[in-house]
Amino acid sequence: MKILVSVDIEGIAGVTHAEQVRSGNPEYERARKWMTAEADAAIRGAFDGGATEVFVNDSHGGFRNLLLDHLDERVQSITGKPRYLGMMSGLEQKCDAVFLVGYHSGAGTRGVLAHTINSFAFRRVAVNGIELNEAGLYGALAGEMGVPVALMTGDDVFIAETQQQFPGALAVQTKQAHGQASCVSLSPVHACSLIRKAAAEAMSLISSLQPYRLPGNTFSCDLATQTSGQADLFCQLPMLKRLDATSLSFDANSMEHIIRMLNSLSAMSFMLR
């Protein structure tokens, strides 16, 4: 059985401030070690539960955060960008389930470091009228490829926001959010222990889980940008429709199309920084 472990950093135990998620400072170097440890716990738990292959997808920022020499030697690592499937790269390996480790709640919520894809660019993302955070967007991409989410870890706001989309998936709460930049966190060691145990248990549930699929055969994605200038820039692409100063939309025939468009817009947004 093949497992894809997709690892972000904002939901990792102990991570609570923007400095911890941006490279180039000591706070980040410490946080990436915690991120690596939680990834390794999920990897080892998957093998404990009977996985035959495990792929780990470094899914934060530039996708070059994990300390690969601190991971279980059996894992295969996916790093660097750009890549078409973004945080779900590895699904093309015909994986049987996805584990979401260190994920966070969506833009506009009170979760720790909450945002959706790019905190500089997007204030809201909805597909067919359903507002989705990163886990929802990428979980729907996995579902489109027939792959269920079996495990998710992060703060309490993320879990409450996301759990209804992945019924039956196990959840590990690593911290309790007290706002955008404050929380009560488990120790990194305790979080890793819980994640390894849950990952092993999740392996036994995979056959009973259903992939998350949005209704319909075609999709409409509605975006709210942080500024009108970003909407000006994004709508240079002729397939985007301007709705008002900061709202726009585009149509797609697949979740992969939506993910690739959102990641392209996210990359464009750095032109204005």
C-alpha positions as CSV (number, residue, x, y, z in Angstrom):
1,M,0.0,0.0,0.0
2,K,1.4,3.4,-1.0
3,I,0.9,6.5,1.2
4,L,1.6,10.2,0.4
5,V,2.5,12.4,3.3
6,S,2.0,16.1,2.5
7,V,3.7,18.3,5.1
8,D,3.1,22.0,5.7
9,I,4.6,24.0,8.6
10,E,1.9,26.3,10.1
11,G,0.1,23.5,11.9
12,I,3.3,22.0,13.4
13,A,3.5,21.9,17.2
14,G,5.3,25.0,18.5
15,V,4.9,27.1,15.4
16,T,3.0,30.3,16.1
17,H,4.8,33.3,14.5
18,A,5.5,34.3,10.9
19,E,9.2,34.4,11.5
20,Q,9.1,30.6,12.1
21,V,7.8,29.9,8.6
22,R,10.1,32.1,6.6
23,S,13.7,31.0,5.8
24,G,16.7,33.1,6.7
25,N,16.4,33.3,10.4
26,P,17.1,31.1,13.5
27,E,13.4,30.8,14.3
28,Y,12.8,29.1,11.0
29,E,15.7,26.7,11.4
30,R,14.2,25.5,14.6
31,A,10.7,25.2,13.2
32,R,11.9,23.2,10.2
33,K,13.4,20.6,12.6
34,W,10.0,20.3,14.2
35,M,8.3,20.0,10.8
36,T,10.8,17.3,9.8
37,A,10.2,15.4,13.1
38,E,6.4,15.4,12.6
39,A,6.8,14.3,9.0
40,D,9.0,11.5,10.1
41,A,6.5,10.4,12.7
42,A,3.8,10.1,10.1
43,I,6.1,8.2,7.8
44,R,7.2,5.8,10.4
45,G,3.6,5.4,11.5
46,A,2.5,4.5,8.0
47,F,5.2,1.9,7.8
48,D,4.2,0.6,11.3
49,G,0.7,0.2,9.9
50,G,1.7,-1.8,6.9
51,A,2.6,0.7,4.1
52,T,4.9,-0.7,1.4
53,E,5.9,2.7,0.0
54,V,5.7,6.2,1.5
55,F,6.3,9.4,-0.4
56,V,6.7,12.7,1.6
57,N,5.8,15.9,-0.2
58,D,7.5,19.1,1.2
59,S,4.5,21.4,0.9
60,H,5.5,24.7,2.4
61,G,6.7,27.9,0.7
62,G,9.5,27.0,-1.7
63,F,9.0,23.3,-1.0
64,R,12.6,23.0,0.3
65,N,12.2,22.8,4.1
66,L,12.5,19.2,5.2
67,L,15.8,18.0,6.5
68,L,15.9,14.9,4.4
69,D,18.8,13.2,6.3
70,H,16.5,13.2,9.4
71,L,13.8,11.2,7.7
72,D,13.3,7.4,7.8
73,E,15.6,6.0,5.2
74,R,12.7,4.1,3.5
75,V,10.8,7.2,2.4
76,Q,11.0,8.8,-1.0
77,S,11.0,12.7,-0.9
78,I,9.4,15.2,-3.2
79,T,10.9,18.6,-3.0
80,G,11.2,21.8,-5.1
81,K,8.9,23.7,-7.4
82,P,7.1,24.4,-9.6
83,R,5.1,21.2,-9.9
84,Y,1.7,20.6,-11.5
85,L,0.1,19.0,-8.5
86,G,1.7,21.3,-5.9
87,M,1.0,20.0,-2.4
88,M,-0.4,16.7,-3.8
89,S,2.6,15.8,-6.0
90,G,3.1,12.2,-5.5
91,L,-0.4,11.2,-6.3
92,E,0.8,10.2,-9.7
93,Q,2.6,7.3,-8.0
94,K,-0.9,5.7,-7.6
95,C,-1.0,6.2,-3.8
96,D,-3.8,4.7,-1.8
97,A,-4.3,7.5,0.8
98,V,-3.0,10.9,1.8
99,F,-1.8,12.1,5.2
100,L,-2.0,15.9,5.8
101,V,0.6,16.9,8.4
102,G,1.1,20.4,9.8
103,Y,-1.9,21.9,7.9
104,H,-3.7,25.1,8.9
105,S,-7.1,26.8,8.7
106,G,-8.2,29.0,5.8
107,A,-8.0,32.8,5.3
108,G,-10.2,34.8,7.6
109,T,-10.3,32.3,10.4
110,R,-8.8,32.6,13.9
111,G,-6.4,29.7,13.4
112,V,-2.6,30.0,13.9
113,L,-1.1,31.6,10.8
114,A,-4.4,31.1,8.9
115,H,-4.3,31.7,5.1
116,T,-5.3,30.0,1.9
117,I,-2.4,29.2,-0.5
118,N,-0.9,32.7,-0.3
119,S,-1.6,35.1,2.6
120,F,-0.4,38.0,0.4
121,A,-2.8,37.3,-2.4
122,F,-6.0,35.5,-1.5
123,R,-8.7,36.6,1.0
124,R,-11.2,33.9,0.0
125,V,-11.3,30.9,-2.4
126,A,-14.5,29.1,-3.2
127,V,-15.3,26.3,-5.8
128,N,-18.9,25.8,-6.9
129,G,-20.0,28.1,-4.0
130,I,-18.1,26.1,-1.4
131,E,-15.4,28.0,0.5
132,L,-12.3,25.9,0.8
133,N,-9.0,26.0,2.7
134,E,-5.8,24.4,1.4
135,A,-6.8,21.0,2.8
136,G,-10.2,21.2,1.1
137,L,-8.7,22.3,-2.2
138,Y,-6.0,19.7,-2.3
139,G,-8.2,17.0,-0.7
140,A,-10.6,17.6,-3.6
141,L,-7.7,17.2,-6.0
142,A,-6.8,13.9,-4.3
143,G,-10.5,12.9,-4.5
144,E,-10.6,13.6,-8.2
145,M,-7.8,11.1,-8.5
146,G,-9.6,8.6,-6.4
147,V,-7.5,9.0,-3.3
148,P,-8.9,9.6,0.2
149,V,-7.5,11.7,3.1
150,A,-6.8,9.3,6.0
151,L,-5.0,11.6,8.5
152,M,-4.8,15.3,9.3
153,T,-2.8,17.2,11.9
154,G,-2.9,20.9,12.9
155,D,-4.6,23.2,15.3
156,D,-8.1,23.0,16.6
157,V,-9.5,25.6,14.2
158,F,-8.1,23.7,11.2
159,I,-9.5,20.4,12.4
160,A,-13.0,21.9,13.1
161,E,-13.0,23.6,9.8
162,T,-11.9,20.6,7.8
163,Q,-13.1,17.4,9.5
164,Q,-16.5,17.4,7.9
165,Q,-14.9,17.2,4.4
166,F,-13.0,14.0,5.4
167,P,-15.4,11.9,7.5
168,G,-13.6,8.9,9.0
169,A,-10.2,10.5,8.7
170,L,-8.2,10.6,12.0
171,A,-7.2,14.0,13.4
172,V,-4.3,14.9,15.7
173,Q,-4.6,18.3,17.4
174,T,-1.1,19.7,17.8
175,K,-2.1,23.0,19.4
176,Q,-5.1,25.2,20.4
177,A,-5.2,28.5,18.6
178,H,-5.6,31.7,20.6
179,G,-5.3,33.8,17.5
180,Q,-3.3,34.4,14.4
181,A,0.0,34.4,16.3
182,S,-0.6,32.7,19.6
183,C,-1.5,29.2,20.8
184,V,-1.2,26.6,23.5
185,S,0.9,23.9,22.0
186,L,1.8,20.3,22.7
187,S,5.5,19.7,23.0
188,P,7.1,18.6,19.7
189,V,8.0,15.2,21.2
190,H,4.4,14.5,22.4
191,A,3.0,15.7,19.1
192,C,5.2,13.3,17.2
193,S,4.2,10.4,19.5
194,L,0.5,11.0,18.8
195,I,1.1,11.4,15.1
196,R,3.0,8.2,14.7
197,K,0.3,6.3,16.6
198,A,-2.5,7.9,14.6
199,A,-0.7,7.3,11.3
200,A,-0.4,3.6,12.1
201,E,-4.1,3.4,13.0
202,A,-5.1,5.3,9.9
203,M,-3.6,2.6,7.7
204,S,-6.3,0.2,8.9
205,L,-9.1,2.6,8.0
206,I,-8.2,3.4,4.4
207,S,-10.4,0.7,2.8
208,S,-13.5,2.3,4.4
209,L,-12.8,5.9,3.4
210,Q,-14.4,7.7,0.5
211,P,-12.4,10.2,-1.6
212,Y,-13.6,13.8,-1.2
213,R,-15.3,14.9,-4.4
214,L,-17.0,18.2,-5.1
215,P,-20.4,17.9,-6.9
216,G,-20.6,18.5,-10.6
217,N,-18.5,17.8,-13.7
218,T,-17.5,21.4,-14.3
219,F,-16.2,23.9,-11.8
220,S,-16.4,27.7,-11.1
221,C,-13.7,29.2,-8.9
222,D,-14.5,32.5,-7.1
223,L,-11.6,34.5,-5.6
224,A,-11.4,37.5,-3.4
225,T,-8.0,39.2,-3.5
226,Q,-6.4,41.2,-0.7
227,T,-6.1,44.3,-2.9
228,S,-7.6,45.7,-6.1
229,G,-4.1,45.9,-7.5
230,Q,-3.8,42.1,-7.3
231,A,-7.2,41.7,-9.1
232,D,-5.9,44.1,-11.8
233,L,-2.8,41.9,-12.3
234,F,-4.6,38.6,-12.2
235,C,-7.2,39.7,-14.8
236,Q,-4.5,40.3,-17.3
237,L,-5.2,36.6,-18.0
238,P,-8.1,36.5,-20.3
239,M,-9.8,33.5,-18.8
240,L,-10.5,35.4,-15.6
241,K,-13.6,37.5,-15.2
242,R,-13.6,40.6,-13.0
243,L,-16.7,40.8,-10.7
244,D,-15.8,43.9,-8.6
245,A,-12.7,45.6,-7.2
246,T,-11.3,42.6,-5.5
247,S,-13.5,39.7,-6.7
248,L,-13.0,37.6,-9.8
249,S,-13.8,34.1,-11.1
250,F,-12.8,31.5,-13.7
251,D,-14.2,28.3,-15.0
252,A,-12.4,24.9,-15.1
253,N,-13.1,21.3,-16.0
254,S,-11.1,19.7,-13.2
255,M,-9.7,20.4,-9.8
256,E,-6.2,20.0,-11.2
257,H,-7.0,22.9,-13.5
258,I,-8.1,25.0,-10.5
259,I,-5.0,24.1,-8.5
260,R,-2.7,24.9,-11.3
261,M,-4.4,28.3,-11.9
262,L,-4.3,29.2,-8.2
263,N,-0.6,28.4,-8.0
264,S,0.1,30.4,-11.1
265,L,-1.8,33.4,-9.7
266,S,0.0,33.0,-6.4
267,A,3.4,33.2,-8.3
268,M,2.2,36.2,-10.2
269,S,1.3,38.0,-6.9
270,F,5.0,38.3,-6.0
271,M,5.4,40.8,-8.9
272,L,3.6,43.3,-6.6
273,R,5.7,42.8,-3.5
